């Protein structure tokens, strides 16, 4: 029996923008090695694997190099495909069971809104090598369970960061977020995300990093609803809302193609 496989551009309303994710729909469990091999074959920052479970779906995410505990754009892509293919009624929320616990997605007008746990950072001791590796001077460094968060002085510095990926890969974290206040009125903050340790030098748009960025900038800016831009080459737009210990991430998605694994 063939297995449906989709490629979806997430956190965008245009093809070939935002962050591409693979979405593989399974009826039966597959070995971890098989899923890792398919993610490597897709060669996208994330490939999501969905399998029906209870009243929702078991959801797992693989980069070309490793399984990860949380991924926003591939979750958004997964919910988009469930609604688009009719596997889930358009007015029903999506429920996912993951390594980060229960996750949800619902339609809010033109947006898909993800319900994720907040991943708060804490100030950490100076990391002198980070400035050299990133090629920019931090004004603040924090860390959560996944990543370093590095605030820079301005948006121009965020865009100009040119990390030494070989050295960054050796730092014992999933990735490094660089961020600053936005320099245009339509956004509150901008960011980029580098994760060579899990096989992704720069991720185009990273939902999971905004579970840290959202609370961080909400506190600094004194507002619980924000609009964010991830300043990668492809670029992507996210809405961010705080809801207690959860972060609600909104974005759009576009299906690029469907294939079948034989």
N, C-alpha and C positions, 0 to 999 in steps of 0.2 A: 504494500500500500504506500502511495506517495505521501510525503510530509510537506504541508504548505510552509513556505518561507517568504517573508516580505522584507523589503527595505523601506524604511520610513524616515523622512527628515523631520526632526522634532524641534520644538521651540522656534518655529517659523511657519509662515503661511505660503511660502514659495518653495518649489523644488530646488534642490542643489544649494540651499542655505541651511542655517541651523546645524543640527548634529544628526548625522545618519546613524540609524540603529537597525540591526537585524532583529526580526521577530519570527521565531520558529514555534509552530503550534503542534504540540505532541498529544497523542492519545494515550501513550504508554510511556513509562519511565525509560530513559536512555542512560547508558553509562556516562560517568563524568568525562572519561577520556574522549568519548564520541562528541559530547557537547563542546569540549575544549578544542577538538580538531575542527569542528564546524566554525567556531568563532575565529580560529586562525585562518580558515579558508575564506570567510567573509572579510576578514582584515579591516573591520570597523572598530571604533573605540569600544563598542559594546554590542553583543548579540544576546537577546533575551530569549529564554525558553519557558514556555507556558504549558501547563498541564492541569486539567480540571481537578479540583480538590475541594470536597465539602461544598460550601455555597460560593466558592470562588475559584481561584487558580493558584497553583504553586508557581512561583516566579523565581527564576535564577538568572544571573547575569555573568557573562564571561567576556573579558577582553581577549585579544589574540594571545595573551600570555598567562592569564590567571582568572579564577573566579573572584568576584568582588562582593562585598556585603551590601552595597546600596548603589543604585544608579537611577537618576531621575529621568534622563531623556529616553532611555529604553523602557522605563515604566510608562511614560507618557505615550510612547509609540505602541506599546502593548495594549493599553486601554483603547487607543485610536483604532487599532486593528479589530479588537473584539466588537466594537460598535459598528465599524464599517462593514464587517463581514456578516453581521447579524447574529453572531454567537452570543451577543449580549444586547438586550433591548436598549434602544437609544436613551430611554429615560431611567434606566437602571444604573446604579453605581457599580464600578468594578471593585472587586475585593481580591487582594493578593496576599499570599502567605510567603514570607521571605526570610532571609537570614537576619534582616533588621526588624522582624516581627510583622504584624499586620499592617498593610498599606492600603490606601484607598484612592480612587479616582472618580471624579464626577464631572458632568458637563455643566458649565456655567456660561451660558450664552455661546459665544464663539470660541471660548477657551475650554481646555481640559484642565481641571484643577487637581493636583496631587496632594494627598494628605500624608505627610512624612513626619517622623520624629525630629525635633530640633537637635542639632549636634553642636553644642556650645563650645567655643574655644575658651581657653584660659591663658593669661600671660605666661610666657615661658622665659627661661634665661636666654641671654643673647646667644645667637648662633652666628658667629663671625663669618663662617664660610658661606652662609646663604647670600649675603650681599655680593660676594665675589662670584658665586655660581650664577646668580640671577643677573648680574651686571647692573644693579640698581641699589640705591641706599634705602633700607626700610626705615619707617618712622615707628613701626610697632610690629612685633612678632607674637603671635599666639598659636596655640595648638589644641586640637581636639583629638578624638580617638582615631581619626583617619589621616588628617592633613595638618600642615603648617598653614596659618593665615598670615600673610605679610601685607601690611598697609603701606602704600607708597604716598609720596607727597602730592602727586597730582595724576590726572588721567594720561597725560603725555608720557610719564614714566611707565605707567602700566603698558601702554602700547609699545613702548620702545624696549621693554625687557627682552633680552636675548640669552636665555639660560644656556649653561654648559650642561647638556643633557647627560653626557657620560658621567659627570660628577654628581649631578642631581639624582641619578639612578641609585647611587650608593647611600643616600640618606635614608634612614630607616622610618619612612612614612609612605602612605599610599601616594600622596602628591603634595603640591604646593600651590596655594591660592595666592595670587597677587591682586590687590584691589585698591581703589581710591574713590573719593567722591567723583561723580560724573562732571563733565565739563560742558554738558548741553542740558537745557531745561527739561527735556522729555524723560530723563532718567535721574534716579537718585544716586546710584553708584554703578561703577563698572568693575569688571574683573577679567582675569584669565586664569587658566588652570593647567598645570604641568604635572604629568604622572608617568615618567619613563619607567619607574619601578614596576608598573603593571602593564607595560608595553604601549603606553600612549604618551608620546612626547608632549603634545598639546591637544587637549580635548576641545572641540569646537564650542560646545555649550554643555554645562555641567549642572544638572539639577541638584545632585547631592551636595555640591559645594555651597549651594544657596541655603541649605539647612543650617549652615554656620554663618554665612554672610548675612542672611536675613536678620537673625537676632543681633548680630554685631552692629549692623548699620541702623537698625531700629532704635537701639539704645543711643547711638551717637547722634542720630538725626531727630529723635523724639517723635517717631511716627511708626505705626504698626502695619501700614500698607505702603509698599514700595514698588518701584519699577526699576528693573535692572537690565543692563546690557553686558553681554560677554563679548569682549573685543578680540575674538579670534579672526582669522581670515574670512571664515564663512559667516561669523556673527550670529547672535541670537538674542531674543528678547524674552524676559520672564517677568511675570507679576509675582510678588511675594507678600503674603499676609501671615501675621503671627496669630496663633490661636492657642494660648496657654503654652504647653510643652510641645506643641505641634507647629509645623510650618506648612502653609498651603502655597504650592507653587503652580502658577498658571501659565499655559502656553498653548500653541496650536501645533498641528502636525499635518504632514502631507505624505501620502503613499507614493513612492517612486516606482516600484515594480513588485510583481509577485512571481515566484518561481516554485517549482516542486522538486523535492529531493526524491530520487528514484530508489 
